[in-house]
Amino acid sequence: MAQRVIDLVLSAIAALVSVLLSWPYWRGYSYWAESPGMWRLYFGLGFVLAVYVFYVFLGSLRTLFLHDAQGRNAAPSSPENES
């Protein structure tokens, strides 16, 4: 359970950084969303999606490393396998 909380917090921080890097104020609202309300909706939905994507990525990355560690432990250590 603690690992899920850590993943969620890391995902939220990564998504917040992503939103701050693309904030519309220094673009003068010059793209498709002309009003500040539409920008808030656009970035709000983007933030939620980014948290989900980062959360799934961290879970997949953990699974990848777990499988790699299990594969290394299961491999027989013999002179023929070493190169």
LOKE-786211 format. One record per residue (C-alpha): x, y, z. Coordinates in steps of 0.02 Angstrom, whole numbers, padded with zeros to 5 digits, always signed. Example, Ala and Ser with C-alpha at 12.3 -4.5 7.8 and 13.67 -1.06 7.14 Angstrom:
2
+00615-00225+00390+00684-00053+00357
This chain:
83
+00000+00000+00000+00142+00121+00040+00219+00091-00131+00056+00143-00216+00051+00304-00115+00232+00342-00162+00194+00307-00345+00041+00420-00339+00138+00562-00258+00281+00546-00382+00155+00543-00525+00068+00699-00461+00233+00792-00443+00289+00742-00618+00121+00794-00690+00128+00961-00598+00300+00996-00668+00235+00953-00842+00089+01073-00822+00200+01213-00758+00319+01191-00904+00177+01218-01027+00077+01353-00937-00020+01463-01060+00014+01635-00983+00176+01662-01076+00089+01615-01239-00043+01750-01217-00184+01622-01238-00143+01621-01424-00192+01441-01463-00360+01354-01481-00423+01390-01305-00454+01578-01311-00528+01598-01138-00443+01567-00970-00586+01450-00922-00552+01336-01069-00366+01337-01027-00406+01283-00849-00516+01142-00914-00383+01090-01040-00243+01088-00911-00353+01008-00777-00395+00861-00889-00215+00854-00948-00154+00848-00768-00269+00702-00725-00215+00608-00881-00031+00643-00844-00047+00576-00666-00124+00417-00735+00010+00396-00868+00154+00425-00746+00073+00306-00619+00056+00167-00748+00233+00199-00811+00306+00183-00635+00209+00021-00607+00271-00051-00772+00449+00002-00735+00442-00084-00565+00376-00243-00646+00514-00238-00776+00650-00225-00644+00568-00361-00539+00567-00480-00687+00748-00438-00726+00800-00473-00546+00704-00638-00544+00784-00688-00709+00958-00654-00641+00923-00756-00485+00851-00902-00583+00992-00912-00711+01117-01050-00673+01293-00987-00648+01404-01098-00749+01563-01061-00846+01472-01089-01013+01348-00947-00977+01481-00818-00935+01557-00720-01076
